[in-house]
Structure formats: C-alpha cells, structure tokens
Amino acid sequence: MRAIAQINECVMVTASQTNRTGVNAEVVSMDSIADAFAKCFPADFICTISGKGKMFIAKNRNGIDGLVFSVDTDFSRCKINVSAPKDNSLDLEDLIHKAKDGKSGLAEKYQTFIKNK
C-alpha cells in the first residue's frame, strides 16, 4: 500500500482493530494492534482512538509522537474533535511550530542527500 501511495503521490489510509489486550485499554498502543505488529513498521503515521475518548499518536515519522489527546467522536457524521490535554502540559502552538521545524529539517536533509548523490 505504501508503494502504491508513493507511485500515485497520495495519502493512503487504512484501519486495524485491536487484539484482546486492547479491547478495554484506556489508551490503545501499537502492542494492541491485531493481526501483526509488523504492519506498523512501514507506516509513517499511526494514531489510535479508544472507546474511552482518547487519541494516541503512536508513531509519527515526521513529527512528535507519544502524545495522548482527549477526543469526542461522532462517527455517524465522520467527526473527531480533538482537545488539548487537561493538564496543560502541551502548548498546541508550540507543537505546531515544532512540527513545522521538523518538516523543514527533513526537506534540508533531503536536498543535501540529492546534492551528494
């Protein structure tokens, strides 16, 4: 799937269900992804949503991961509202700034790689 997305220069999204250990978890981690842990390796971004109103950024190849957010979901309307952490440990503006810095840093590394190739 990743190769198809790269060839077509598009985003590819897929879904997985949890295994038995993830059914009652407050935060679903990559350990709880059903079938095979190996499907996590080629992914660029993995985000889990638990039935208890938590979204976990399990993997983010181009940014910060390991973050937990509170969410309100309405799957009948395909809506997910993400809230900042209640303990105010995360400044969302700072997070956006860090993500942009990470992206520009990757672009610079890529340009250096192309020049040295």
CORKAZI-V524129 format. One record per pair of residues at least 24 apart in sequence whose ideal C-beta (glycine too) atoms are under 7 Angstrom apart, sorted by the first residue. I is the first residue (numbers start at 0). J is the second residue. D is the distance in Angstrom with one decimal. If there is no record, write none. Layout:
i=I j=J d=D
i=I j=J d=D
This chain:
i=1 j=41 d=5.0
i=24 j=49 d=6.2
i=25 j=49 d=6.3
i=25 j=51 d=5.1
i=25 j=53 d=6.0
i=26 j=53 d=5.1
i=26 j=55 d=4.9
i=26 j=67 d=5.7
i=27 j=55 d=6.3
i=28 j=55 d=6.7
i=28 j=57 d=6.0
i=29 j=57 d=4.8
i=29 j=58 d=6.8
i=48 j=72 d=6.8
i=54 j=81 d=6.2
i=61 j=101 d=6.1
i=61 j=102 d=6.1
i=61 j=105 d=6.2
i=62 j=98 d=4.5
i=62 j=101 d=5.2
i=63 j=94 d=6.5
i=63 j=97 d=6.2
i=63 j=98 d=6.8
